[in-house]
Amino acid sequence: MDIKEFSFNLPPHLIAQYPSDKRGESRLLVVERKTQNLIDSSITDLTSFLPQDAVMVINDSKVRKARVYGISDTGSKVEFLFLSPLADNSWLVMVSKSKRQRIGKSYTFSHPTKDIVGTIIDETVDGKVISFNTYVDESFFDTIGHVPLPPYIKREDVFEDESRYQTIYAATSGSVAAPTAGLHFTHEVLESIKKKNITLAPVTLHVGPGTFLPVRSSSLEEHVMHKEYYEISEQTSKIVTLAKKEKRPVIAVGTTSVRTIESAWDNEKKELTVGKNSTNLFITPHFQFKVVDHLMTNFHTPESTLLVLVSSFASKEMIEKAYQHAVEKEYRFFSYGDAMLIL
């Protein structure tokens, strides 16, 4: 299939530049696959649409303040996006004006207590490798880093983003983008979910930069998905495995949760595999979903792997209908936008 088949016209003013005034008060478009109905609702009424005794899988990855600015040895300000730590005080990074940032170039990062120096020592297909003169830990990012807002948010990050571009249940730092479907949850919403006897099952998938990157090949079959690392606890494995055995519905919050549990499902043993692993699963039409029964997600960018995923889950025709409806009703799109619940 051609990626152009997963496009749609979106007026720029519908791209949310800021979060809603209050967390948990965004709109919710409910998509009923069996009836083909679309229901305009809100996050405050989310629980009323969820099946009793279900399992809800959430991604508890925490967004790192991974955008950091350094000064090159020629005096230029250079933007870095820190992707993942490597061995020997080095990191895999994406860097602005990439072709100019060559092996051997050094950069100074002005930390309040000391200047930290990094030098590019290698280049890979995923980015540059930069080695530091000292150990770089989370305090480095907390002190001088910026919230890595996606490129379609046309503004600099502000203090509010530190909390709003983060789920309330975020636990393990490592993502460069938020698992955005989870941004709608408040403590009140979670309490109402638990009262309906819905069990929360956290997984951890660290969202990588591929969530922003366009599909560069015209054919879906030619696209190579980026690799992301995930971890599944023994408790979550037991919860999800038992739910499938008892034929209770599994609700995934966000495409990252979908990719994690569909990747980790052992179809021979009929269980969710425990432990750390990585996935480059690209979910396309005709994919056989083995675990996820329902999906809560945000509205995604045209011609993206995420739009292909939700189209594969609900059918391409149903998602086209839903997105056209959302545009006509002026829903807010993308990371800070409104949500969709696919039943």
C-alpha positions as CSV (number, residue, x, y, z in Angstrom):
1,M,0.0,0.0,0.0
2,D,1.1,3.6,-0.6
3,I,1.5,5.8,2.4
4,K,-0.4,8.6,0.5
5,E,-3.5,6.5,1.1
6,F,-3.2,7.5,4.8
7,S,-3.4,11.3,4.3
8,F,-6.0,13.8,5.2
9,N,-6.5,17.6,5.0
10,L,-6.1,19.3,8.4
11,P,-6.6,23.0,8.9
12,P,-3.5,24.3,10.8
13,H,-5.6,25.9,13.5
14,L,-6.7,22.5,14.7
15,I,-3.2,21.5,15.7
16,A,-3.1,22.0,19.4
17,Q,-0.2,24.3,20.5
18,Y,-1.0,24.2,24.2
19,P,-2.7,21.6,26.4
20,S,-6.4,22.1,27.5
21,D,-7.0,24.6,30.3
22,K,-7.4,21.7,32.7
23,R,-6.1,18.2,32.4
24,G,-8.9,15.7,31.9
25,E,-11.4,18.0,30.2
26,S,-10.5,17.3,26.6
27,R,-13.1,16.1,24.1
28,L,-13.5,12.4,23.3
29,L,-14.6,10.9,20.0
30,V,-16.0,7.4,20.6
31,V,-15.7,5.1,17.5
32,E,-18.0,2.0,17.6
33,R,-16.6,-0.5,15.1
34,K,-19.6,-2.8,15.2
35,T,-22.3,-0.2,14.7
36,Q,-20.1,2.2,12.7
37,N,-21.4,5.0,15.0
38,L,-19.4,8.1,16.1
39,I,-20.2,9.6,19.5
40,D,-19.1,13.1,20.5
41,S,-18.2,13.0,24.2
42,S,-15.6,14.1,26.7
43,I,-12.8,12.6,28.9
44,T,-15.0,13.2,31.9
45,D,-17.4,10.6,30.6
46,L,-14.7,8.1,29.5
47,T,-15.5,5.5,32.1
48,S,-19.1,5.2,31.0
49,F,-18.0,3.7,27.6
50,L,-15.5,1.2,29.1
51,P,-16.5,-2.4,29.6
52,Q,-16.7,-3.8,33.1
53,D,-13.9,-6.1,34.5
54,A,-11.5,-5.1,31.7
55,V,-7.7,-4.7,31.8
56,M,-6.3,-1.3,30.8
57,V,-2.7,-1.3,29.7
58,I,-0.8,2.0,30.2
59,N,2.7,3.1,29.3
60,D,4.4,4.6,32.4
61,S,7.5,5.8,30.6
62,K,8.6,9.3,31.7
63,V,9.6,12.0,29.2
64,R,13.2,13.1,29.7
65,K,14.0,16.8,29.3
66,A,16.1,15.6,26.4
67,R,16.5,18.7,24.3
68,V,19.8,20.3,25.4
69,Y,21.8,23.2,23.9
70,G,25.5,23.2,23.6
71,I,28.1,25.7,22.4
72,S,30.4,24.3,19.7
73,D,34.2,24.9,19.7
74,T,33.5,27.6,17.0
75,G,31.0,29.4,19.2
76,S,27.8,28.3,17.5
77,K,24.7,27.3,19.6
78,V,23.8,23.7,18.7
79,E,20.6,21.8,19.6
80,F,20.9,18.1,20.7
81,L,18.2,15.6,21.3
82,F,19.5,12.9,23.7
83,L,18.1,9.5,22.7
84,S,19.7,6.9,24.8
85,P,22.8,6.2,27.0
86,L,25.6,4.1,25.6
87,A,28.8,2.8,27.2
88,D,31.7,4.9,28.6
89,N,29.9,8.2,29.3
90,S,28.6,8.4,25.7
91,W,25.1,9.0,24.3
92,L,23.3,8.5,21.1
93,V,21.9,11.9,20.0
94,M,20.2,13.7,17.1
95,V,21.7,17.1,16.4
96,S,20.7,20.2,14.5
97,K,22.5,21.0,11.3
98,S,23.7,17.5,11.4
99,K,26.0,17.5,8.4
100,R,28.1,20.3,10.0
101,Q,28.5,18.4,13.3
102,R,31.3,16.1,12.4
103,I,33.4,13.5,14.3
104,G,35.9,15.3,16.4
105,K,33.9,18.4,17.1
106,S,33.4,19.4,20.8
107,Y,30.6,21.2,22.6
108,T,30.3,22.8,26.0
109,F,27.2,22.4,28.0
110,S,26.9,25.1,30.7
111,H,25.9,23.3,33.9
112,P,25.5,25.6,37.0
113,T,28.3,23.8,38.9
114,K,30.7,23.1,36.0
115,D,31.1,23.1,32.2
116,I,30.5,19.7,30.7
117,V,32.2,18.9,27.5
118,G,31.1,16.4,24.9
119,T,32.8,15.3,21.7
120,I,31.3,13.5,18.7
121,I,33.1,10.2,18.3
122,D,31.0,8.3,15.8
123,E,28.0,8.5,13.4
124,T,25.3,5.8,12.9
125,V,22.1,5.5,10.9
126,D,20.2,6.5,14.1
127,G,22.3,9.6,15.0
128,K,25.6,10.8,16.3
129,V,27.5,9.3,19.3
130,I,28.8,12.0,21.7
131,S,31.2,11.2,24.5
132,F,31.5,13.3,27.7
133,N,34.3,14.2,30.0
134,T,32.1,13.2,33.0
135,Y,29.1,11.0,33.8
136,V,25.8,12.5,32.5
137,D,22.8,11.5,34.7
138,E,19.2,12.6,35.0
139,S,20.2,15.7,37.0
140,F,22.0,17.0,33.9
141,F,18.7,17.0,32.0
142,D,16.6,18.2,34.9
143,T,19.0,21.2,35.3
144,I,19.7,22.4,31.8
145,G,17.4,20.3,29.6
146,H,14.2,21.4,27.8
147,V,10.9,19.5,27.3
148,P,11.3,17.9,23.8
149,L,8.0,19.2,22.3
150,P,7.2,17.8,18.8
151,P,8.0,19.9,15.7
152,Y,4.4,20.6,14.9
153,I,4.1,22.6,18.2
154,K,5.5,25.9,16.9
155,R,6.8,27.4,20.1
156,E,9.4,27.1,22.8
157,D,8.7,24.9,25.8
158,V,7.4,26.7,28.9
159,F,7.3,25.8,32.6
160,E,3.8,24.4,32.2
161,D,5.0,21.7,29.8
162,E,7.1,20.1,32.4
163,S,4.0,18.7,34.0
164,R,1.4,18.7,31.2
165,Y,3.7,16.9,28.7
166,Q,3.9,14.1,31.2
167,T,1.4,11.5,32.3
168,I,0.5,11.6,36.0
169,Y,1.7,8.0,36.4
170,A,5.0,8.5,34.6
171,A,7.7,6.5,36.5
172,T,10.8,5.6,34.5
173,S,12.7,8.3,32.6
174,G,13.7,7.5,29.0
175,S,11.2,8.9,26.4
176,V,11.8,11.8,24.0
177,A,8.1,12.1,23.4
178,A,5.1,11.6,25.6
179,P,2.7,8.6,25.3
180,T,0.1,11.2,24.6
181,A,-3.1,9.2,25.1
182,G,-2.2,9.0,28.7
183,L,-2.0,12.8,29.1
184,H,-5.8,12.9,29.5
185,F,-5.8,10.9,32.7
186,T,-6.4,12.6,36.1
187,H,-6.4,10.9,39.5
188,E,-10.2,11.3,39.5
189,V,-10.5,9.5,36.1
190,L,-8.2,6.7,37.4
191,E,-10.4,6.3,40.5
192,S,-13.6,6.0,38.4
193,I,-11.9,3.4,36.2
194,K,-10.9,1.3,39.3
195,K,-14.5,1.6,40.6
196,K,-15.7,-0.1,37.5
197,N,-13.4,-3.0,38.4
198,I,-11.0,-2.2,35.5
199,T,-7.4,-3.3,36.4
200,L,-4.5,-1.1,35.4
201,A,-1.5,-2.9,33.9
202,P,1.6,-0.7,33.4
203,V,4.2,-1.4,30.8
204,T,7.3,0.7,30.0
205,L,8.1,1.6,26.4
206,H,10.5,4.5,25.9
207,V,9.2,6.5,23.0
208,G,11.9,7.3,20.4
209,P,12.3,10.0,17.8
210,G,10.6,7.8,15.2
211,T,7.3,8.9,16.5
212,F,8.0,12.3,14.8
213,L,9.7,11.0,11.7
214,P,7.8,10.7,8.4
215,V,7.5,7.5,6.4
216,R,10.2,8.1,3.8
217,S,9.3,5.2,1.4
218,S,6.1,5.4,-0.6
219,S,5.3,1.8,0.0
220,L,4.4,0.6,3.5
221,E,6.2,-2.7,2.8
222,E,9.5,-0.8,2.3
223,H,9.4,1.2,5.5
224,V,11.7,0.1,8.3
225,M,10.3,0.9,11.7
226,H,12.5,2.5,14.4
227,K,13.5,0.3,17.4
228,E,12.1,1.1,20.8
229,Y,12.9,-0.5,24.2
230,Y,10.3,-1.8,26.5
231,E,9.9,-3.7,29.8
232,I,7.0,-5.8,31.1
233,S,6.8,-6.8,34.8
234,E,5.7,-10.2,36.0
235,Q,2.6,-8.6,37.6
236,T,1.5,-7.1,34.3
237,S,2.2,-10.3,32.5
238,K,-0.1,-12.2,34.9
239,I,-2.9,-9.6,34.7
240,V,-2.9,-9.5,30.9
241,T,-2.4,-13.3,30.4
242,L,-5.3,-14.0,32.8
243,A,-7.6,-11.5,31.1
244,K,-7.0,-13.2,27.7
245,K,-7.6,-16.6,29.3
246,E,-10.9,-15.5,30.8
247,K,-11.9,-13.6,27.7
248,R,-12.0,-10.3,29.4
249,P,-11.3,-7.2,27.2
250,V,-7.9,-5.6,27.1
251,I,-7.9,-1.8,26.5
252,A,-4.6,-0.3,25.3
253,V,-4.0,3.4,26.2
254,G,-1.9,4.7,23.3
255,T,-0.2,3.1,20.3
256,T,2.9,2.5,22.4
257,S,1.0,0.2,24.7
258,V,-0.4,-1.6,21.6
259,R,3.0,-2.1,20.1
260,T,4.5,-3.3,23.4
261,I,2.0,-6.0,24.3
262,E,1.4,-7.2,20.7
263,S,5.2,-7.5,20.4
264,A,5.6,-9.3,23.7
265,W,2.7,-11.8,23.3
266,D,3.8,-15.4,23.0
267,N,1.0,-16.9,20.8
268,E,2.1,-20.5,21.5
269,K,2.1,-20.2,25.2
270,K,-0.8,-17.7,25.2
271,E,1.0,-15.4,27.6
272,L,2.7,-12.0,27.8
273,T,6.5,-12.4,28.0
274,V,8.1,-10.9,31.1
275,G,11.3,-8.8,30.9
276,K,13.2,-6.2,28.8
277,N,13.3,-6.3,25.0
278,S,13.0,-4.1,22.0
279,T,10.5,-3.8,19.2
280,N,10.4,-2.4,15.6
281,L,6.9,-3.8,15.0
282,F,5.1,-1.9,12.2
283,I,1.4,-2.6,12.4
284,T,-0.2,-2.4,9.0
285,P,-3.5,-3.5,7.5
286,H,-4.1,-7.3,7.8
287,F,-2.1,-7.4,11.1
288,Q,-3.8,-9.9,13.4
289,F,-4.3,-8.3,16.8
290,K,-3.9,-11.0,19.4
291,V,-4.1,-9.0,22.7
292,V,-5.7,-5.6,22.2
293,D,-9.5,-5.4,22.1
294,H,-10.1,-1.7,22.5
295,L,-7.8,1.4,22.0
296,M,-7.7,4.9,23.4
297,T,-5.5,7.2,21.4
298,N,-5.0,10.8,20.2
299,F,-5.5,12.0,16.6
300,H,-2.3,11.4,14.6
301,T,-0.4,13.1,11.8
302,P,-1.1,12.4,8.2
303,E,1.0,9.7,6.5
304,S,2.4,8.5,9.9
305,T,3.0,5.0,11.2
306,L,0.6,5.8,14.0
307,L,-2.2,6.6,11.6
308,V,-1.5,3.4,9.8
309,L,-1.7,1.5,13.1
310,V,-5.1,2.9,14.1
311,S,-6.4,2.4,10.6
312,S,-5.3,-1.2,10.8
313,F,-7.1,-1.6,14.2
314,A,-10.4,0.1,13.3
315,S,-10.4,-0.3,9.4
316,K,-9.1,2.4,7.1
317,E,-12.6,3.4,6.1
318,M,-13.8,3.8,9.7
319,I,-10.8,6.0,10.6
320,E,-11.2,8.2,7.5
321,K,-14.8,8.7,8.5
322,A,-13.8,9.5,12.1
323,Y,-11.1,11.9,11.1
324,Q,-13.4,13.7,8.7
325,H,-15.9,14.0,11.5
326,A,-13.2,15.3,13.9
327,V,-12.1,18.0,11.4
328,E,-15.7,19.1,10.8
329,K,-16.4,19.3,14.5
330,E,-13.1,21.0,15.1
331,Y,-11.5,18.6,17.5
332,R,-7.9,19.5,18.6
333,F,-5.3,17.3,16.9
334,F,-1.9,15.7,17.9
335,S,0.0,15.6,21.2
336,Y,-1.9,18.2,23.1
337,G,-5.2,17.5,21.3
338,D,-8.3,15.5,22.0
339,A,-8.7,11.8,22.2
340,M,-10.4,8.9,20.4
341,L,-11.8,5.7,22.0
342,I,-12.1,2.8,19.5
343,L,-14.5,0.1,20.8
